């Protein structure tokens, strides 16, 4: 199970026959396992990593810390569920540290993100405060670097 998930996490475009070959099993078994994972929600979706800057598409991204007080019975789950319903929220994490949640939010521009925070997120029941940081440039996303490959094989400095 874990090997199959690791393979498709790094490349969702693998064909079943190639996955089966990597795992040393029959293609039908691999297809059956993939379908079961989809039905059980283990595989929750497939995404394409896009370098929006290269595509010349303006998009404004922000990382937002959200402070809140957990609800008596549901804890943080109900608040997280409310926040996750907003289409502007790309990712939502319960974290340890200075806030309870970390969000990644997308908008057409900074004003749209600011309006989301002011008019939707901040007034959400259970939210005590927010701290917004705008993403100025993406260099790497989900393990994929947006730097041009030079072919020179530049190595990282290793120190004792």
Secondary structure, DSSP 8 states (H G I E B T S, - for coil): -HHHHHHHHH-TT--HHHHHHHHTS-HHHHHHHHHHHHHHTSS--------TTTTT---EEEEEEEEE--BTTTBTHHHHHHHHTSTTEEEEEE-SSSSSEEEEEEESSHHHHHHHIIIIITTSTTEEEEEEEEE---SEETTEE-S---SS--------
